[in-house]
Amino acid sequence: MPELPTMTVSPQRSEKTEAPKVAVASLVGTTIEYYDFAVYGTASALVLGPAFFPSGNATLSSLAAFLTFSAAFLSRPLGVVLFGTIGDRLGRRQALVVSLLLMGVATVGVGLLPTYETAGLLAPVLLVTLRLLQGVSMGGEWGGAVLLAAEHAPPGRRALYASIPNIGPSLGFLLSTAVILPTMNIVGMEGFTDWAWRIPFLLSTVLVVVGLWVRATVSESPVFKARTHTPQPESAPRFPLGTLVKQYPGRLLLGTGAAIGGSAVYYLTIVYSLSYGPQQLGIPRNTMLTAASIGAAAGIAITLPVARLSDPIGRRPLMLAGAVGSVVWAIPMYASLSSRNGLVITGAYTVGLMFLALMFSPVAAFLPELFPARMRYTGASAAFILANTFGGGFAPSVATWLNSHWESPLVLGFYTGGLCLVSLLCLLALPETREHEFDA
């Protein structure tokens, strides 16, 4: 395995002072992207099945809706190729602006779609098309956001700054819940199913405009500028992903494995269980949304402290602790659904999502540190997106199939715990990266 980079690049004083602004700008964009994704995930659990895939079988409708949810993950690798190439060759900031714009257009488009009752087969075709565009956008979002923050970070604070945009997935879910729950309470479930489900999608217009303005005002990564704005600039490979696979295959696979368990925990908790709990176990939807929201808020609360701690002690100890905790807690967490008790479920989800934060917070610095600067956007994005695709994207569909054969929620715990065990083993095989500074 090639040696990790060791050359240090120090940002200019003006760029150091801009580091907090860049981190917040990355957070705003990531939150918006994941708000859009969470709105779709929640809508697929509650509405989109019967609206776009009518069937006399509720399980089949839900499975079809979750398959469109999974479709976006299939197009994410295309986003890695597209935005990874832009980010490594033309600049991190340019890639992030384009990815956010694409996500906004696709999300608002979903809110304007006709349903199957109005447009027939054209409706699900258009839905899948827009969903694929969302996936392309997400393929370049996370890697670029954490990378821009990390490459602006002052010495000894890289994990802390990189973790700020990493709050975006949970914050985006909370924001989507803050829109969806009041809407459902105002218009009722019938009104929400009939037409009001479009409101959260259409509100994305305002968020995207704000996000684009914020991202357009920040400066390019000092590491990228140091590499490209010199008398002898070092250009990225013409096809960064191909070079990455050729030169760093082991690191890419292990980095993917290290993040796969966390992806499963996130998507099964935040997406799948919102459908499974009400439909299969009779748990009120508001109870499931509240439990997931409180758990997500607890994860957000410890994200920055965990990242700050990983700067002096290392990424692996905390990520290993989170992986072990997730393996052990996976079965009790999903077994709590059998109680049908809101307090029990909320407590179990809160513990589970805090273990997730232990894994997820340091990974924002850990994955970029595995790769050299000229392929770092592509490398971090590819590892994270592959983990999201195999660990999270297909998790709702796999869980739906599993529960159609074995009705116990314990199945979810065995499935999730198995993927978290994969992450644990991959983390044991990878080196610590804290001491390896970013090269130019």
C-alpha positions in Angstrom: 0.0 0.0 0.0 1.5 3.4 -1.0 2.7 5.7 1.9 0.3 8.3 3.1 1.1 11.9 2.2 3.3 13.8 4.7 3.9 17.3 3.2 2.2 20.1 5.2 0.5 23.0 3.5 -0.4 26.0 5.8 -3.2 28.2 4.7 -2.5 32.0 4.4 -3.6 34.1 7.4 -6.7 35.4 5.5 -7.7 31.8 4.7 -7.2 30.8 8.3 -9.7 33.4 9.4 -12.1 32.3 6.7 -12.0 28.7 7.9 -15.1 29.0 10.1 -17.0 30.7 7.3 -16.1 28.0 4.9 -17.1 25.3 7.3 -20.5 26.9 7.9 -21.0 27.4 4.1 -20.2 23.7 3.6 -22.7 22.8 6.4 -25.4 24.9 4.8 -25.0 23.2 1.5 -24.8 19.7 3.0 -27.9 20.3 5.1 -29.9 21.4 2.1 -28.7 18.4 0.1 -29.7 16.0 2.9 -32.9 17.9 3.6 -33.9 17.2 0.0 -32.8 13.6 0.4 -34.6 13.2 3.7 -37.8 14.7 2.4 -37.8 12.1 -0.4 -37.0 9.3 2.0 -39.8 10.3 4.4 -42.2 10.8 1.5 -41.3 7.4 0.1 -42.1 5.9 3.5 -45.4 7.7 3.8 -46.9 8.7 0.4 -45.0 8.0 -2.8 -45.8 4.3 -2.9 -49.6 4.6 -3.5 -49.3 7.9 -5.3 -46.8 6.7 -8.0 -47.0 2.9 -7.7 -50.6 2.0 -6.9 -51.1 -1.6 -5.9 -53.5 -3.6 -3.9 -50.6 -4.8 -1.8 -49.2 -2.2 0.6 -45.8 -4.1 0.8 -45.4 -4.0 -3.0 -46.2 -0.3 -3.1 -43.7 0.5 -0.4 -41.0 -1.7 -2.0 -41.5 0.1 -5.3 -41.1 3.5 -3.6 -38.0 2.3 -1.7 -36.6 1.0 -5.0 -36.9 4.5 -6.4 -35.1 5.7 -3.2 -32.4 3.2 -4.0 -32.2 4.3 -7.6 -30.5 7.5 -6.6 -27.7 5.5 -5.1 -27.1 3.8 -8.4 -26.4 7.1 -10.0 -24.2 8.4 -7.2 -21.1 6.8 -8.8 -21.7 8.9 -11.9 -21.7 11.9 -9.5 -18.4 10.8 -8.1 -16.9 10.7 -11.6 -18.4 14.0 -12.7 -17.9 16.1 -9.5 -14.7 14.3 -8.5 -13.1 15.3 -11.8 -14.4 18.9 -11.5 -13.2 19.1 -7.9 -9.8 17.6 -8.4 -9.1 19.4 -11.7 -11.0 22.7 -11.6 -11.6 23.3 -7.9 -13.6 22.2 -4.9 -15.9 25.2 -4.8 -17.0 25.0 -8.4 -18.1 21.4 -8.0 -20.0 22.1 -4.8 -22.0 25.0 -6.4 -23.0 22.9 -9.4 -24.0 19.9 -7.2 -26.2 22.0 -5.0 -27.9 23.6 -8.0 -28.6 20.2 -9.6 -30.1 18.8 -6.3 -32.4 21.9 -6.0 -33.7 21.5 -9.6 -34.4 17.8 -9.1 -36.1 18.2 -5.7 -38.4 21.0 -6.8 -39.2 18.9 -9.9 -40.4 16.1 -7.7 -42.8 18.5 -5.9 -44.3 19.5 -9.3 -44.8 16.0 -10.7 -48.2 14.6 -11.6 -49.2 11.3 -9.9 -50.0 8.0 -11.5 -53.7 8.8 -11.4 -53.1 11.8 -13.5 -50.3 10.8 -15.9 -50.2 7.0 -15.8 -46.8 5.4 -16.4 -45.2 8.7 -17.2 -45.4 9.7 -13.5 -43.1 7.0 -12.1 -40.8 7.4 -15.1 -40.4 11.1 -14.3 -40.0 10.3 -10.6 -37.2 7.9 -11.2 -35.5 10.3 -13.6 -35.5 13.1 -11.1 -34.4 10.7 -8.4 -31.4 9.7 -10.6 -30.4 13.4 -10.9 -30.6 13.7 -7.1 -28.2 10.8 -6.9 -25.7 12.4 -9.3 -25.8 15.5 -7.2 -25.2 13.6 -4.0 -22.3 11.8 -5.5 -20.2 14.9 -5.3 -21.7 16.7 -2.3 -20.3 15.0 0.8 -16.8 14.6 -0.3 -16.5 18.2 -1.6 -18.1 19.7 1.5 -16.0 18.0 4.1 -12.9 18.4 2.0 -13.3 22.2 1.5 -13.7 22.6 5.2 -10.8 20.3 6.0 -8.4 22.0 3.6 -9.2 25.4 5.1 -8.7 24.1 8.7 -5.9 25.5 10.9 -3.3 23.0 12.1 -4.5 20.5 14.7 -8.2 21.2 13.9 -8.8 19.3 10.7 -11.3 16.8 12.1 -13.2 19.5 14.0 -13.7 21.6 10.9 -14.4 18.6 8.6 -17.1 17.4 11.0 -19.1 20.6 10.8 -20.6 19.8 7.4 -20.9 16.3 8.6 -23.7 17.5 10.8 -25.7 18.1 7.6 -27.2 14.7 7.2 -28.9 14.7 10.6 -29.6 18.4 10.5 -31.3 17.9 7.1 -33.4 15.2 8.5 -34.5 17.3 11.4 -35.3 20.2 9.1 -37.4 17.9 6.9 -39.2 16.6 10.0 -39.8 20.2 11.2 -41.6 20.9 7.9 -43.4 17.6 7.5 -44.8 17.1 11.0 -46.5 20.6 11.2 -47.8 20.1 7.6 -49.3 16.8 8.5 -50.8 18.2 11.7 -52.4 21.1 9.9 -53.9 19.3 6.9 -54.2 15.8 8.3 -52.9 12.6 6.9 -55.5 12.6 4.2 -54.6 16.1 3.0 -50.9 15.3 3.2 -51.3 12.2 1.1 -53.5 14.0 -1.4 -51.5 17.2 -2.1 -49.6 18.6 0.9 -46.7 16.2 0.5 -45.5 18.5 -2.2 -44.9 21.4 0.2 -41.6 20.2 1.6 -40.2 19.6 -1.9 -41.2 23.1 -3.1 -39.8 24.8 -0.1 -36.4 23.6 -1.2 -36.4 26.5 -3.7 -35.8 29.0 -0.9 -33.1 26.8 0.8 -31.2 26.3 -2.5 -31.1 30.0 -3.3 -29.7 30.7 0.2 -27.2 27.8 -0.1 -25.9 28.9 -3.5 -25.4 32.5 -2.3 -23.4 31.3 0.7 -21.3 28.9 -1.3 -20.5 31.5 -3.9 -19.0 33.8 -1.3 -16.3 31.5 0.0 -12.8 31.1 -1.3 -11.2 28.1 -3.0 -9.3 25.5 -1.0 -5.7 26.7 -0.2 -4.4 23.2 -0.8 -6.0 23.2 -4.2 -4.6 26.7 -5.0 -1.1 25.7 -3.7 -1.1 22.7 -6.0 -2.4 24.5 -9.1 -1.3 28.1 -8.8 2.5 27.6 -8.8 5.2 28.0 -11.5 5.1 24.2 -11.8 1.5 23.2 -11.1 0.6 19.6 -10.3 -2.5 18.7 -12.2 -4.9 16.0 -11.3 -5.1 12.9 -13.5 -7.3 13.3 -16.6 -9.6 10.5 -15.1 -9.0 10.7 -11.3 -11.3 7.7 -10.5 -9.4 5.4 -12.9 -6.0 6.4 -11.4 -7.4 6.0 -7.9 -8.6 2.5 -8.5 -5.3 1.6 -10.1 -3.0 3.1 -7.4 -5.1 2.8 -4.2 -7.5 -0.1 -4.6 -6.9 -1.5 -1.1 -7.4 1.9 0.6 -10.5 2.6 -1.4 -12.1 -0.8 -0.5 -11.2 -0.6 3.2 -12.3 3.0 3.4 -15.6 2.0 1.9 -16.0 -0.8 4.4 -15.1 1.5 7.3 -18.1 3.6 6.5 -20.6 1.0 5.4 -22.0 0.1 8.8 -22.8 3.8 9.7 -24.7 4.2 6.4 -26.9 1.2 7.3 -27.7 2.5 10.8 -28.6 6.0 9.4 -30.8 4.9 6.5 -32.6 2.1 8.4 -33.3 4.4 11.3 -34.1 7.6 9.5 -35.8 6.1 6.4 -37.0 2.5 6.7 -38.3 2.4 10.2 -40.6 5.4 9.5 -42.5 3.1 7.2 -41.9 -0.3 9.0 -43.0 0.9 12.4 -46.5 2.3 11.4 -47.3 -0.3 8.7 -46.1 -3.5 10.3 -46.2 -2.8 14.0 -49.0 -0.2 14.3 -46.7 2.4 15.9 -48.0 6.0 15.3 -46.1 7.8 12.6 -45.5 10.8 14.9 -44.0 8.5 17.4 -41.5 7.2 14.9 -40.6 10.6 13.6 -40.2 11.9 17.1 -37.9 9.0 18.1 -35.8 9.4 15.0 -35.6 13.2 15.4 -34.5 13.0 19.1 -31.9 10.4 18.3 -30.6 12.5 15.4 -30.4 15.6 17.7 -28.4 13.6 20.2 -26.0 12.6 17.5 -25.6 16.2 16.4 -24.9 17.2 20.0 -21.9 15.0 20.3 -20.6 15.3 16.7 -18.3 18.3 17.2 -17.0 17.1 20.7 -16.1 13.7 19.2 -14.4 15.3 16.2 -12.5 17.7 18.5 -11.3 14.7 20.6 -10.1 12.9 17.4 -7.7 15.7 16.6 -5.4 14.9 19.6 -6.0 11.2 20.1 -6.7 10.0 16.5 -9.6 9.0 14.3 -9.5 5.2 14.7 -10.0 4.9 18.5 -13.3 6.7 18.4 -14.5 5.1 15.2 -13.6 1.7 16.5 -15.6 2.4 19.7 -18.5 3.5 17.6 -18.3 0.3 15.5 -18.2 -2.0 18.5 -21.1 -0.1 20.1 -23.1 -0.4 17.0 -22.5 -4.1 16.6 -23.6 -4.7 20.2 -26.5 -2.3 20.2 -28.0 -3.1 16.8 -30.3 -5.9 18.0 -31.5 -4.1 21.1 -32.1 -0.9 19.1 -34.5 -2.5 16.6 -35.9 -4.9 19.2 -37.3 -1.8 20.9 -39.8 -1.5 18.1 -41.6 -4.6 19.4 -42.4 -2.7 22.6 -44.4 -0.2 20.6 -43.5 2.3 23.5 -42.5 5.7 22.3 -40.1 6.3 25.3 -38.4 2.9 24.8 -38.0 3.4 21.1 -36.7 7.0 21.6 -34.1 5.8 24.1 -32.9 3.0 22.0 -32.6 5.1 18.9 -30.8 7.9 20.8 -28.1 5.4 22.0 -27.8 3.9 18.5 -27.5 7.3 16.8 -24.9 8.4 19.3 -22.8 5.3 18.5 -23.3 6.3 14.9 -21.9 9.8 15.6 -18.7 8.1 17.1 -18.2 6.4 13.7 -19.5 9.2 11.5 -17.9 12.3 12.9 -14.2 11.4 12.5 -14.8 9.8 9.1 -15.1 13.3 7.6 -11.3 13.7 8.2 -10.4 10.1 8.0 -11.4 9.4 4.4 -9.8 12.5 2.9 -6.6 11.8 4.7 -6.4 8.4 3.0 -5.7 10.0 -0.4 -3.3 12.5 -1.9 -4.6 16.0 -2.8 -4.6 15.5 -6.5 -7.2 12.7 -6.1 -8.6 13.6 -2.7 -12.0 14.8 -3.9 -12.6 11.7 -5.9 -11.1 9.3 -3.3 -13.1 10.6 -0.3 -16.3 10.8 -2.4 -15.9 7.4 -3.9 -15.3 5.6 -0.5 -18.2 7.4 1.1 -20.6 7.0 -1.8 -19.9 3.3 -2.2 -20.5 2.8 1.5 -23.7 4.8 1.2 -24.8 2.8 -1.8 -24.2 -0.7 -0.5 -24.7 0.0 3.2 -27.6 2.5 3.0 -29.1 2.9 -0.4 -30.3 -0.7 -0.7 -30.9 -1.1 3.0 -34.6 -0.1 2.9 -35.3 -2.5 0.0 -33.3 -5.3 1.6 -35.1 -4.7 4.9 -38.5 -4.8 3.2 -37.7 -8.1 1.6 -36.3 -9.5 4.9 -39.4 -8.5 6.8 -41.6 -10.0 4.2 -40.1 -13.4 5.1 -39.3 -12.9 8.8 -41.6 -10.5 10.6 -39.5 -9.9 13.7 -37.7 -6.5 13.9 -34.7 -8.5 15.2 -33.9 -9.2 11.5 -33.1 -5.5 11.2 -30.7 -5.8 14.1 -28.8 -8.8 12.7 -28.6 -7.1 9.2 -27.3 -3.8 10.6 -25.0 -5.5 13.1 -23.4 -7.5 10.4 -22.6 -4.5 8.3 -21.2 -2.7 11.4 -19.0 -5.7 12.0 -17.6 -5.2 8.4 -16.8 -1.6 9.4 -15.1 -2.8 12.5 -12.9 -5.2 10.6 -12.0 -2.7 7.9 -11.0 -0.1 10.6 -8.7 -2.6 12.2 -7.0 -3.1 8.8 -6.5 0.6 8.2 -3.8 2.9 9.6 -4.3 5.9 11.8 -4.2 9.1 9.7 -4.1 11.9 12.2 -0.4 12.6 11.9 -0.4 12.6 8.1 -0.7 16.2 7.0 -2.3 17.1 3.7 0.1 17.3 0.8 0.0 19.8 -2.0 
